[in-house]
Amino acid sequence: MSSVIASRRYALALLSAAEEGMFLDQATEALNSIKETLDLSRDLVHVLRSPLINGDQKKHILEEVFRNVADEKVMIFLRLLAQKKRAGLLQQIILEFQKLLDEKNGIINIDIASAVKFSDEQEKELVNRLSAYTGKNVRPKTTIKEDLLGGITIKIGDTILDGSVKHQLHLMKQALTSGKI
């Protein structure tokens, strides 16, 4: 089973259990703290992914590192991951959990790249239009990419809307070199 499929299954199982057990907020908060710790500690990630360290050792490590962060229900989940030899997928499982939670709450993450910084009013207007376009609440991630020369690119899932000057110039170049004007 691929790691993406396994991660999604474990994330879905945790989300379902958290909803049914009515501890979704606590689980979300604990997973956010765990993700921060994993993002800051490459050594911990390597230990969890290492095939040389057995499941019992990983379970003990997870208990020691996260006992003050996670409540008992999330700790049960972490122990299960170690027991099933999936502790190395913990970061990916948390990302999948966050994606599933966003889907459930009608939130979509959109990457916006612009050649120049937006004013607050411009960004708000763009987010409102994207929200109307997608029918969901938009969580934008805006970056400045001066190499676009002008305009913006928007990435919604697998779809890219490219309104950059760089892209338009590239299309013009293709048209000129192919002789189709």
N, C-alpha and C positions, 0 to 999 in steps of 0.2 A: 504494500500500500504506500502510495507516495506520501511524503511528509505534509504536503498541502491538504490532501484529503483527510489524513489522520488528524491534523491540527484543527481543521474545520469540524470534524466529528466530535472531538473532545471539547471544543469551544461551544458547540451546539448543546452537548450534554450538560455542560456546566451552566449555560444560560437557562436551559429548561429546568434544571434542578433548582437554580437560584430563584427563578420565577415562581415555581411551585412551592418552594420552601420559604418564600417571601424574605429572602436575604439578598436580593439583587443589588441594592445600593451598597451594602457592606462588601459583597463580592467584587463589585466594580471598583470600589475604593481600594481594596486590598490588591487587586490585580494591577491597578495603576501604580501603586507603591512598589510592587514586585517588578513591574516593567522598568521603573526608574532605577531600581537597584541593579537589574540585569544590564541596562544600558550603560551604567557607570562601571560595571565590573566585568571586563572581558575574561578574567581568570575564572570567575564563577560560571560564566557561560561555557567556557572550555571544559570545566569539570563536569558540568551537567551533560555535555555532549560526548564526553570521553567513554569509549567502550571498555577502557581498562578499569573503570570504577564501577563496582556492582550496584544493583538497585538499592540494597540496604544502606550502603554508604551514601548514596545520593539522597535517599529518604532522610537520613540523619542530617545531612548537610542542609537540605531544604527546611527541616524542622528548626535547626539552629539559627539559620539566617533569617527566616521569615516568621518565627513564632510571635514576635511582637507586632508584626504587621498584619498577619492574617488571622481571622477567627477560626474556630475549630472546623467549620464546614469547608472553608477554603483549604485548610491544612489536610483534610481528608482527601480532597482532590489532588493536592500536591503529592501526598503519599501514594495515591493511586497511579499518578504519572510515573513516579519512581519505580513502583512495583511492576508496571507494564512496560518498563524500559522506554518511556516517552518523555523523560525529564529534559532531554536535549531539545525537545520541541516547545518548551515552555514559552519562550519569546514569541514564537509563531502562533501558538495557541492563544496568547493574550491579544495579539493583533487581530486574529480571526474573531475572538470574542468581542472586541471593540467594533469590528465591522458589522457583526451580527446585531449588536446592540444599536448601532447607528441605523441599520436597516429597519429594525423594529420600531425605532423612534422617528422614522421618516427623515433622517438626516443623510445628506450626501456630501462627501468631501470632494472639493473641486480645486484643482491647481490652476492658478492664473499667473501667467508670466507677462510682464509688461516692459516696454523699453524705458518708461519713465514712471515715477511714483504717482499713484492716484491721490487726488484730494479725498478727504473723508466722504464728501458728498458723492463724488464719482464712484468710489468703491461701494458705497451703500446702494446707489442706483444700479450698478452692475450686479450686485448680489441679489437685489430685488428682481431684476430681469431674469437672472439665472434660476432663481427660485420659481418664478412663473413658468419658465421654460421646462424645468424638470418636474415641477409639481411637488417638490420636496423642500425641506429646510436646507439651506446651503451653509456649509462650513468651508469658507475660502482659505486657501493658503496662497498668499501672494508673494511673488518674487520679482526682483528687477533683473532683467537680462538686456543689457544695452546692445548686445549683438543683434537684437530683433530690428533695430534701427527705428522702428515706430510700430504702433499697433499693439495687439495682444494675442496671446495664444491661451486657449482654455482647454483643460483636460478634464473630462467628465467620465470616469471609469475608463473604458477602452476607446472612447471617442475623443478626438482632438479637433477643436475648432481653431484654425490658424488664420488670423487676420493680421498677421505681421507684415511689415514692409519687406522684410527679408524673404518671406515666403512668396510674396507677390513678384518680387524681382526674380526669384528662382523660376516661377511659372513663366514669366516673360522671356527669360533666357531660353527655357525649353522650347517655347513657341518659336522664337527667332531661329534657333539652331535646327529645328525640325522643318522649317519653311512653311509652317501652318500659321498664317496670321489672319 
